[in-house]
Amino acid sequence: MDPTPSSDAATDPDQPIAWRAVPENTPVRSDGHQVGTLYDLLGSHEEDIFHGIVVQLHWKARHVFVPADDVVALTATHVDVSLSAGELGALPEHTDEHQFQLGMVGLLRKHVGWVKEKDR
């Protein structure tokens, strides 16, 4: 068995990739038709947990959150979702939520305080 991947797999645009490797502004498709572009990927880099994507819808000019369970494929050229265009349009508008956690703060990090969470 050859341990090196074939060159076809490395150049195949439909080859699935890791969620952290998907380029920004990648087209998002539903039922094979482009419905928007990838605006953001949400997850924890430290724990390698993918939560979902934020899509900029073309026809409504707004952002919606699509949970990871509804993301079918992540590739370098497109993202496929299981929701129909109508279901995507019915999703509520996504707003960024900033979370904070307890951490060490101060000039010399001497006391406990609120720090902005690194992962979303």
C-alpha positions in Angstrom: 0.0 0.0 0.0 1.4 3.4 -1.0 1.4 5.8 2.0 1.5 8.9 -0.2 -1.8 10.3 -1.3 -2.5 10.3 -5.0 -2.1 13.5 -6.9 -5.8 13.3 -8.0 -6.9 13.5 -4.4 -4.8 16.5 -3.7 -6.1 18.4 -6.7 -9.8 17.3 -6.6 -11.8 20.4 -5.7 -14.6 18.3 -4.4 -12.3 16.6 -1.9 -13.6 17.2 1.7 -11.2 19.3 3.9 -11.0 20.2 7.6 -13.4 22.9 8.8 -10.5 25.2 9.7 -9.1 25.0 6.1 -12.2 26.3 4.2 -11.4 29.6 2.6 -13.3 32.8 3.4 -16.0 33.8 0.8 -16.4 30.2 -0.4 -19.8 29.7 -2.2 -22.5 28.0 -0.1 -24.8 25.7 -2.1 -28.2 24.2 -1.4 -29.6 21.5 -3.7 -26.6 22.2 -6.1 -27.4 26.0 -6.4 -25.4 28.8 -4.9 -27.4 30.5 -2.2 -24.7 32.6 -0.5 -21.1 32.9 0.5 -19.3 31.7 3.6 -19.0 34.6 6.0 -17.6 32.8 9.1 -16.8 29.4 10.6 -17.7 28.9 14.2 -16.0 26.4 16.5 -13.3 25.8 19.1 -9.8 25.7 17.7 -8.4 24.4 21.0 -10.8 21.5 21.2 -11.2 21.1 17.4 -15.0 21.2 17.6 -17.0 22.6 14.6 -20.2 24.4 15.6 -21.4 25.6 12.2 -21.1 28.3 9.6 -22.4 31.8 9.1 -23.8 32.4 5.6 -24.2 35.7 3.8 -27.4 35.1 1.8 -27.4 36.6 -1.7 -31.1 37.4 -2.0 -31.7 38.8 1.5 -28.4 40.5 2.1 -28.1 39.2 5.7 -26.2 36.6 7.7 -27.7 33.3 9.0 -26.2 30.6 11.2 -26.3 27.0 9.9 -25.5 24.4 12.5 -22.8 21.8 11.9 -25.5 19.0 11.6 -26.9 20.8 8.5 -23.5 21.2 6.8 -23.1 18.3 4.3 -19.7 19.0 2.7 -16.8 21.4 3.3 -14.4 21.7 0.3 -11.9 24.2 -1.0 -14.4 25.4 -3.7 -17.8 25.1 -2.0 -19.8 24.3 1.1 -23.0 22.3 0.8 -25.8 22.5 3.3 -28.9 20.2 3.7 -31.3 23.1 4.2 -33.3 24.3 1.2 -33.1 27.9 0.0 -36.5 28.6 1.7 -35.4 27.1 5.0 -32.2 29.2 4.9 -34.3 32.3 4.2 -36.5 31.5 7.2 -33.6 31.4 9.6 -33.2 34.3 12.0 -30.5 36.8 11.4 -27.2 35.9 13.0 -25.6 38.4 15.4 -22.1 38.0 16.8 -22.0 37.1 20.5 -18.9 37.8 22.4 -18.3 35.6 25.4 -16.0 36.2 28.3 -14.4 33.9 30.8 -12.4 34.3 34.0 -8.7 34.7 33.6 -5.7 36.5 34.9 -5.7 40.2 34.1 -3.7 43.3 35.1 -0.3 44.6 34.1 1.5 41.7 35.6 -1.5 39.3 35.4 -1.9 39.4 39.2 -5.6 39.2 39.7 -8.6 37.5 38.3 -10.9 39.3 35.9 -13.0 38.9 32.7 -11.1 38.2 29.5 -12.6 37.8 26.0 -12.9 34.2 24.9 -10.6 33.4 22.0 -12.8 30.8 20.2 -16.4 31.3 19.1 
